Amino acid sequence: MDSFYRDTWTEINLDHIAYNIRSVKKILPGNQHLIAVVKANAYGHGDAQIARVAVEEGADMLAVAFLDEAMALRGKGIMHPTLVLGAVSPLYIKEASHQRIRLTIHNVEWLEEVVQQCSDLQSPLYVHLKVDTGMGRLGIRSLKELEKIALLLRGNSNIILEGVFTHFATADELNNRKYNIQYESFKKMVNHLNTLGFCPAYIHSANSAALLRFPQDMFTAVRLGIAMYGLSPSAEIKQVLPFSLKEAFSLHSRIVHIKKVKKGDTISYGATYEAEREEWIGTVPIGYADGWIRRMQHFHVLVDGKLVPIVGRVCMDQMMIRLPQKYPLGEKVTLIGRQLTREISIDDVANHMQTINYEVPCLISYRVPRLFIQGGCVCNGKNYLLSANLS
Ligand SMILES: Cc1ncc(COP(=O)(O)O)c(C=O)c1O
């Protein structure tokens, strides 16, 4: 979104993304391939812009959840090798091979269907084999299935096995028991794949939590998601991270209406908030349709460097805050981020929402424009808001 006309926006600090990637690369023990996970619009941060920075910082591959997300990147000029981690119907292998999009073999039946349809492909189809070592989501689970896959691949030179991977269910927990079981079972599968004559270039098990905690366990590639965005994979391991991450996402708005209310006046749907005295109430144009959900009632935002409460129910497009004094219309409101010495982090918001930090930027909807900050400057957006005071 290059032009926008509303008083609510996010700022995505691309320098922080670059810093987080560089910091991760420093702790990798070998020359592991870096796969930057940019699914779900780069966890709500903006797919193409994050992908560009990741590629500049040396990512060898991008990963998304759906073929649509990979095609969207192509549509925005991102031609870097891209892996779809989720299941894609065999009906679409032509589009994938044509666009150099790698697909995931998530079961034997899928590969059997693909084999039947791949004879007339113009370019080869690159695939990564998913092994389910304990996540219970996608992937083959036995050596027998692995042997069937090997047999199918051997007979089809149009399908190139570029990678093999698994996904950890508990790498972000301090108890390593399940992680160790999954790690050992993946190693066994990879060894068996080697004995069957396949040595794919990309062998990857690590998500952010695993690569931050067990860098010695890396195979030939890693999949970097949440840590690239500056967020800890869990509260539990935040204290044991090898370096501090820099959060890239902040969320801002402005006061568009202000009034003094009397004791007993009520605010918003259901009249759940009643003024206890004369109070200054500001209206902020963000609501649950923007992903600032109704549960945010009773939380707070920053105005003039001070924490001020959200009062009354959050509406679809607006919410109200109680101010300590009158402020001019247009006064900046920070919902996530820093003002002067105070900060509201994504983790703070996630705690209030009773969810995990991953969900918070993903929730902030397409209605909220993303401004990208690099070298202290805004690199997109053309209209009046940009000349206004962003800081
Ligand atoms: C298969 C797969 N790999 C990697 C990731 C990235 O994980 P993280 O964001 O914890 O680094 C995800 C995220 O959900 C995933 O589903």
The ligand as a Gaussian input file, in Angstrom:
#p B3LYP/6-31G(d) Opt

LIG

0 1
 C        7.384000     -25.896000       8.984000
 C        7.838000     -24.623000       9.657000
 N        9.136000     -24.316000       9.639000
 C        9.615000     -23.209000      10.215000
 C        8.781000     -22.324000      10.865000
 C        9.370000     -21.127000      11.521000
 O        9.279000     -21.242000      12.895000
 P        9.711000     -20.045000      13.842000
 O        8.865000     -18.900000      13.467000
 O        9.406000     -20.547000      15.207000
 O       11.158000     -19.804000      13.582000
 C        7.422000     -22.605000      10.928000
 C        6.543000     -21.707000      11.641000
 O        5.453000     -21.989000      12.061000
 C        6.936000     -23.789000      10.297000
 O        5.630000     -24.095000      10.324000

